[in-house]
């Protein structure tokens, strides 16, 4: 038995791309999130298949990270739909140079886009025959939102909650405000008590209590250990960029890490190891964890894009 009504379609992606959620509605179909820029053609194909020849009325974003907004411009061109973004994300979209600097800082990409409207916590929109309430979802993205439909108890959680974790939180000296914010988002989810969660990554799931427990356990491990949080951040950033790049020669990993500023800053602030050999160590740790594999000296992520 499906967890979702036929009016809600989900294109489950991987880790470079977030899921796309299509809310089919007689008043106009709404898409939540657009994936990564480099995969926009594939995203358009998936959305087109879910639309079954019908128009797309609007694209709404949960938050403005590159794996959620990267395809915005391409979706708008392909379907002629307006875009709605979280209100608190406006400064970083209006001044696109902020996005450009961030993308250079972490080695990611996104295409500039225009938006027509904003949405904030406490507001709602119509989709799939029901109203979707916007709720604050800070932590992974302090300006992010999640969308809850009381009718049916369905939550589109973005990266605030996955079945086995949540989006990474930034390293910070104790107390970590990003951990505290993420815990607030989890408390909101617990209060809403959804029947099913559609996460930003991974399959929709119904064991919400189990997912909340796993997410809280993960945050507890990071709360008082900024060094561990920084190391985790490095590995997440590295794998994400390698999903985009297709991998890296192990011999070039140290040089790559040295030229992407986020690794230097995290090391200087939290680790103190120095950049010499850091890329090679990251590859080794990721291989040991099963997140990458090495064939003939070339390291590739093991997960889907």
C-alpha positions, 0 to 999 in steps of 0.5 A: 500500500502506497504511503502517499495519495496519487495526487502526490508524486515523488521523484526520488533522487540521490545525494547530489540532487534532492527529491522532487515532489509534485503536488498535483492539484486542479488549481495548478500543479506545484513542484517542491525543489529542483535538484542540482544544476548539472543534472537539470536535463534529467530533472526536467525529464522526471518532472515532465513524466510526473506532469503527464503532459499537464502544465506546472503552475509553480515551483516552491523551494524548502531552502536555497542550497545548491541541491535544492535550487540548482535546477530552478532556472532550468525548470522555469524555462522548461515549464514557464512557471514562477518560483517561490522561495523562503522569505528569509533566503531573499538576501542571498538570492537578490545578491547572487554574488553571495551565492557565487562566493559560497559556491566557490568556497565549497566547490558547488554550482547553481544557476541564477534565477528570478523568483516571483513570490516568497513564503514564510513560516505561518503562511500556506499554499495549495497543492494536491487538494490540500493546504500546506503550512510552512514551518521553520526548519532551521539547523542545516539551513537556518532560513529553511522551511518544511511544508506540512499538510494536516489533511493526511498528515504529510510532511515535506521535510527538506533536509530537516529530517531524513529516514536515517539522519538529517542534513549536516549542521555546521561545526561550531564551538560548544554550545553549537547554535546549529545543533540547537536549531536543528533540535528545534526543527525536530521538536516541531516535527514531533509536535506536528506528528506527521503520518508520513514524511517526504524527505529531501533525500531518500524514500518517503517513510512512516516510521517518524518516531524512529527517524526522530530518534536517529536524528537526535542521536546523531546531533547529540554526537556532534553537540559537544564535539566540534572537531567531529562535526568539522570532520563530518562536514569535510567528508560530506562536502567532499563526497558531494563535490565528487558526485558532481565531478565524477570522482578524483584521482587519489593522487590529486586529492590533496591538491584539490582540498588545498584549493577549496577554501572550506577545507582550509578554514575547517582545519584551521579552526577545528582540526589543526592537522594542516592540509598536507595529506588531508585529501588522501586521508579523507578519501581513505576514511570515506572508502572505509565507511563505504561512501567511496571506492577506489579503482586503479587509483581513481576514487568515486562515490558509491551512492547515486547522484 
